[in-house]
Amino acid sequence: MAYRPSWKGHLKVSLVSCPVALYNATTHARMVSFHLLNPETMNRIQMRPYDPDAGEVERQTLVHGYEVKKGRYVTVEEDELKDIRLPSTKTIDIEKFVDRDAIDPVYVDGPYYLALDKGGEEAFAVIREAMRAHGKAALGRLVMSHRERTVAITPRGKGMLVELLHHPQEIRADAEIFDAIPAAKPGKGMIDIASRIIEQASGQFAPEEFEDRYETALRELIDARAKGKTGAVPEPSRDTKVIDLMAALKASLGRRSSPPAGGGTVVRLPPRGAKRHKPRRSAKARHARG
């Protein structure tokens, strides 16, 4: 299948450049999507601009507005927006190289594949393999849809991966969320057991193992409805409450798989002060000890 590029231009490092094409790395084409219908006519609903005071209005008469304070807007004309839009330079100009692990994942927005266009095979390979050898990511700027985006470029197979990066003003400080978390210092025994659980459950990242169960259920429901049947009603989820964290950690040791979605194992311990019965030894064990 021939894919349509999202952008075409040149990748430039100092005086070295090569023609490249940018392709979306993700797609929603395989996902279920719905249309809003009128159940009486089965026609798709049209979304039209509506003013609560004036009623339906023509789309071409609308203007852009920014709310500077509650109920007060500053309007901007389309021609004014055109005047400040950045021209598409058709060049990704690399400004610096950084360690690949130095890019905070919170800044990563969306992935694209960067492939060689026509010609420049040697220059493309040189840039790619030099970054691969040094474990570096290239940082540059790209104009897409009249907006300038910062991008991180890394080698990937025979091509490269381009990741759009958020601007700093788009990032919420983690302290705004994490400062409300109560301070807790778990005991060494708990951490040791949790570490053993992590070791038992460690493996290679295999995305195909993580099925989109909602998407699967959607398709099963649609198939059933298309055949005139009724979709299966899922079992209601069960609340899982762990009474004692240490007991739960110990019970988790040796488990090879996670509990099913919607519930897990409830660990119940005897009340505090209750007498615990020691396991009885067999007659053979008593004889061997005596």
Protein Blocks (a to p, Z undefined) as FASTA:
>chain_A
ZZddfbdcdddehjbccddddddfbdcklpccdddddfklopacddddddfklopadfkl
pccdddfbghiacdddfklmmmmpccdehpacdfbdcdfklpcfklpmbdcddddfeehk
lmmmmmmmmmmmnopacdddddeehiacddddddehjbccddddddfklpccfklmmmmp
ccddddfklmmmmmmmmmmmgccddfklmccfklmmmmmmmmmmmnopacdddddddddd
dfblklmmmmmgopabdcdehiacddddddehiacddddddfklmmmmZZ
